[in-house]
Amino acid sequence: MNETEEFRVKIHSFDAALAHNNYLMISRIILYVTVVLFVIGTIGNCIVLKVMNDDSFSTRPRRILCSSLAVTDLLLLVLNLIIPILEMLHSKAVSSINQILCKLYSPMLYFVSHINAWILIFLTFERLVAVFLPFNIHDIFSAAKVKGTIIIFTVLSLIWNAEQVYRFELIKMGNYSVCISINDYEMTNIMYYKDITSELLVSVVPLLIIIPSNIALIIKMYKKRKQRQQLGVSTARGPNNSLKFNAMIISVTTAFVIFYLPYTLYIFITNYDLSGVIDEILLTLASCNPAVNCYLYFLSADLFKQKVINDMKKIFNCCTNPN
């Protein structure tokens, strides 16, 4: 090996070491961010569930949808954040601990993700009906129909993702156990297209529905406000509350678009080849969504904000004056 080749080898080794150090640094930053997201997301979604139990906050169908969204957000925080944290700390995939976790982790993640995304679609449709067909909202979105729809989609999602329980197996490789998918070529092809369909259902389809729906809502709300101003009608409490709830749902669904769109584009541009730092960053970005929904409620809905403040005051008073 001459001096030039030796110099090239040293440069290549230095670049590889630098890239590895940068990867470790970014992974550590992502770990800290993940811990913070999990803590604030868990606290926030528990507050949402507390407020949604109050009959005076909103109509029952809306409270059912928002409570269901908070529950799925909490589950996503566990599956998308706390489990990866444990994996990074122990350098071992949680799904490789035993056969049960190997078989259940992937289907649970997809199942909860599907329900979460489609509850956002239900909320969007509820707002569309409330704005465009206000006199039919109570007939179309009654509490019984909302519950029934959530149950139906829960069952359908369970059936759709049940196949993954049989797909994964825990295989012993020397001193290690690895959770892998079956490697039959024909079945792998079928599963590949099924996984693509799952990604479409959890991100692409909701995005295609939510984006034009939000645009239509904003345009309709703007036109209504203009009409009221031209007629000289003051904004009463009822319309104002409706407007605030519209703003709340639009902000939450827009956040879904912002957090999921980069990841969705990435997986289809790279043909589902997920690896490296970019993948970790985009996954963390997508995981921000269930952590911030509760705080968007607080920022966009005055009634929600007031109820949270009142609850905090009660807790503070109980702590300072236990008698």
DAQUIQUI-V791994 format. One record per residue. N is the residue number from 1. RES is the residue in three letters. PSI is psi in degrees with one decimal (* if undefined). Layout:
BEGIN
[[N | RES | PSI] [N | RES | PSI]]
END
This chain:
BEGIN
[[1 | MET | 121.7] [2 | ASN | 178.1] [3 | GLU | -36.8] [4 | THR | -45.5] [5 | GLU | -39.1] [6 | GLU | -39.0] [7 | PHE | -41.2] [8 | ARG | -40.0] [9 | VAL | -40.7] [10 | LYS | -42.0] [11 | ILE | -43.2] [12 | HIS | -42.3] [13 | SER | -41.0] [14 | PHE | -43.5] [15 | ASP | -40.4] [16 | ALA | -43.3] [17 | ALA | -39.3] [18 | LEU | -42.9] [19 | ALA | -40.3] [20 | HIS | -42.1] [21 | ASN | -40.5] [22 | ASN | -39.7] [23 | TYR | -43.7] [24 | LEU | -39.3] [25 | MET | -45.4] [26 | ILE | -39.5] [27 | SER | -38.6] [28 | ARG | -41.1] [29 | ILE | -44.2] [30 | ILE | -37.9] [31 | LEU | -46.8] [32 | TYR | -43.8] [33 | VAL | -40.6] [34 | THR | -42.5] [35 | VAL | -44.8] [36 | VAL | -44.7] [37 | LEU | -41.3] [38 | PHE | -44.0] [39 | VAL | -52.5] [40 | ILE | -33.4] [41 | GLY | -41.1] [42 | THR | -46.4] [43 | ILE | -47.4] [44 | GLY | -44.2] [45 | ASN | -30.7] [46 | CYS | -37.8] [47 | ILE | -41.5] [48 | VAL | -46.3] [49 | LEU | -36.7] [50 | LYS | -46.8] [51 | VAL | -37.9] [52 | MET | -13.2] [53 | ASN | -8.7] [54 | ASP | 117.9] [55 | ASP | -24.9] [56 | SER | -8.9] [57 | PHE | -48.5] [58 | SER | -176.1] [59 | THR | 157.4] [60 | ARG | -44.2] [61 | PRO | -41.4] [62 | ARG | -40.5] [63 | ARG | -35.0] [64 | ILE | -45.8] [65 | LEU | -45.7] [66 | CYS | -37.6] [67 | SER | -41.7] [68 | SER | -39.6] [69 | LEU | -41.0] [70 | ALA | -39.0] [71 | VAL | -46.9] [72 | THR | -32.8] [73 | ASP | -42.1] [74 | LEU | -42.5] [75 | LEU | -39.4] [76 | LEU | -35.4] [77 | LEU | -40.1] [78 | VAL | -49.1] [79 | LEU | -37.3] [80 | ASN | -21.4] [81 | LEU | -57.5] [82 | ILE | -38.1] [83 | ILE | -45.9] [84 | PRO | -33.1] [85 | ILE | -47.0] [86 | LEU | -38.0] [87 | GLU | -40.7] [88 | MET | -36.5] [89 | LEU | -35.9] [90 | HIS | -0.2] [91 | SER | 38.6] [92 | LYS | 134.6] [93 | ALA | 132.6] [94 | VAL | -35.3] [95 | SER | -13.0] [96 | SER | 4.6] [97 | ILE | -47.6] [98 | ASN | 172.7] [99 | GLN | -37.9] [100 | ILE | -48.4] [101 | LEU | -36.4] [102 | CYS | -43.0] [103 | LYS | -28.1] [104 | LEU | -25.2] [105 | TYR | -53.1] [106 | SER | -48.8] [107 | PRO | -34.0] [108 | MET | -41.8] [109 | LEU | -47.0] [110 | TYR | -40.5] [111 | PHE | -50.2] [112 | VAL | -38.4] [113 | SER | -41.2] [114 | HIS | -48.8] [115 | ILE | -43.7] [116 | ASN | -48.4] [117 | ALA | -39.2] [118 | TRP | -23.4] [119 | ILE | -38.6] [120 | LEU | -37.5] [121 | ILE | -41.3] [122 | PHE | -44.0] [123 | LEU | -39.3] [124 | THR | -45.7] [125 | PHE | -38.7] [126 | GLU | -40.7] [127 | ARG | -36.8] [128 | LEU | -44.4] [129 | VAL | -41.3] [130 | ALA | -34.1] [131 | VAL | -42.9] [132 | PHE | -29.0] [133 | LEU | 63.3] [134 | PRO | -29.1] [135 | PHE | -10.8] [136 | ASN | -0.3] [137 | ILE | -40.9] [138 | HIS | -26.7] [139 | ASP | -42.9] [140 | ILE | -40.5] [141 | PHE | 63.4] [142 | SER | 162.4] [143 | ALA | -41.4] [144 | ALA | -41.4] [145 | LYS | -38.9] [146 | VAL | -46.5] [147 | LYS | -46.2] [148 | GLY | -41.7] [149 | THR | -42.7] [150 | ILE | -41.6] [151 | ILE | -43.8] [152 | ILE | -47.2] [153 | PHE | -29.4] [154 | THR | -45.3] [155 | VAL | -44.9] [156 | LEU | -40.7] [157 | SER | -37.8] [158 | LEU | -44.6] [159 | ILE | -43.6] [160 | TRP | -38.5] [161 | ASN | -3.4] [162 | ALA | -30.4] [163 | GLU | -32.2] [164 | GLN | -22.2] [165 | VAL | -37.2] [166 | TYR | -13.8] [167 | ARG | -37.5] [168 | PHE | 142.2] [169 | GLU | 145.7] [170 | LEU | 114.8] [171 | ILE | 133.9] [172 | LYS | 127.2] [173 | MET | 89.1] [174 | GLY | -122.7] [175 | ASN | 0.0] [176 | TYR | 155.8] [177 | SER | 133.6] [178 | VAL | 132.3] [179 | CYS | 114.0] [180 | ILE | 160.1] [181 | SER | 154.3] [182 | ILE | 148.1] [183 | ASN | 19.3] [184 | ASP | 130.0] [185 | TYR | -46.9] [186 | GLU | -45.2] [187 | MET | -35.5] [188 | THR | -39.7] [189 | ASN | -45.2] [190 | ILE | -44.6] [191 | MET | -33.2] [192 | TYR | -48.6] [193 | TYR | -30.5] [194 | LYS | -39.7] [195 | ASP | -38.9] [196 | ILE | -42.9] [197 | THR | -38.9] [198 | SER | -41.2] [199 | GLU | -37.4] [200 | LEU | -42.6] [201 | LEU | -31.0] [202 | VAL | -16.9] [203 | SER | -56.4] [204 | VAL | -51.8] [205 | VAL | -47.8] [206 | PRO | -39.1] [207 | LEU | -42.7] [208 | LEU | -26.2] [209 | ILE | -45.2] [210 | ILE | -42.8] [211 | ILE | -55.6] [212 | PRO | -31.3] [213 | SER | -43.9] [214 | ASN | -39.7] [215 | ILE | -44.6] [216 | ALA | -40.6] [217 | LEU | -45.5] [218 | ILE | -43.6] [219 | ILE | -45.2] [220 | LYS | -42.7] [221 | MET | -39.0] [222 | TYR | -43.6] [223 | LYS | -41.0] [224 | LYS | -41.4] [225 | ARG | -41.4] [226 | LYS | -43.4] [227 | GLN | -42.3] [228 | ARG | -38.6] [229 | GLN | -40.3] [230 | GLN | -34.2] [231 | LEU | -8.0] [232 | GLY | 27.5] [233 | VAL | 128.2] [234 | SER | 154.8] [235 | THR | 105.0] [236 | ALA | 173.4] [237 | ARG | -43.1] [238 | GLY | -58.1] [239 | PRO | -36.7] [240 | ASN | -42.4] [241 | ASN | -40.7] [242 | SER | -41.7] [243 | LEU | -40.8] [244 | LYS | -39.8] [245 | PHE | -38.1] [246 | ASN | -46.4] [247 | ALA | -37.7] [248 | MET | -48.4] [249 | ILE | -39.3] [250 | ILE | -40.6] [251 | SER | -40.3] [252 | VAL | -44.8] [253 | THR | -33.1] [254 | THR | -37.4] [255 | ALA | -39.3] [256 | PHE | -43.6] [257 | VAL | -46.7] [258 | ILE | -41.9] [259 | PHE | -31.1] [260 | TYR | -25.2] [261 | LEU | -46.6] [262 | PRO | -43.3] [263 | TYR | -41.6] [264 | THR | -46.5] [265 | LEU | -40.3] [266 | TYR | -45.8] [267 | ILE | -28.7] [268 | PHE | -30.8] [269 | ILE | -39.9] [270 | THR | 7.8] [271 | ASN | 45.6] [272 | TYR | 19.8] [273 | ASP | 94.8] [274 | LEU | 113.9] [275 | SER | 155.4] [276 | GLY | -173.2] [277 | VAL | -41.8] [278 | ILE | -42.2] [279 | ASP | -45.5] [280 | GLU | -41.0] [281 | ILE | -45.7] [282 | LEU | -34.8] [283 | LEU | -40.5] [284 | THR | -40.1] [285 | LEU | -45.4] [286 | ALA | -33.3] [287 | SER | -14.2] [288 | CYS | -27.6] [289 | ASN | -52.0] [290 | PRO | -14.9] [291 | ALA | -22.9] [292 | VAL | -13.4] [293 | ASN | -44.9] [294 | CYS | -36.0] [295 | TYR | -25.2] [296 | LEU | -36.5] [297 | TYR | -46.7] [298 | PHE | -40.6] [299 | LEU | -30.2] [300 | SER | -12.1] [301 | ALA | 111.2] [302 | ASP | -38.9] [303 | LEU | -41.7] [304 | PHE | -45.3] [305 | LYS | -44.1] [306 | GLN | -40.2] [307 | LYS | -37.5] [308 | VAL | -45.0] [309 | ILE | -43.0] [310 | ASN | -41.0] [311 | ASP | -40.3] [312 | MET | -37.8] [313 | LYS | -41.2] [314 | LYS | -43.2] [315 | ILE | -42.9] [316 | PHE | -42.8] [317 | ASN | -37.8] [318 | CYS | -36.0] [319 | CYS | -38.0] [320 | THR | -27.4] [321 | ASN | 73.6] [322 | PRO | -23.3] [323 | ASN | *]]
END
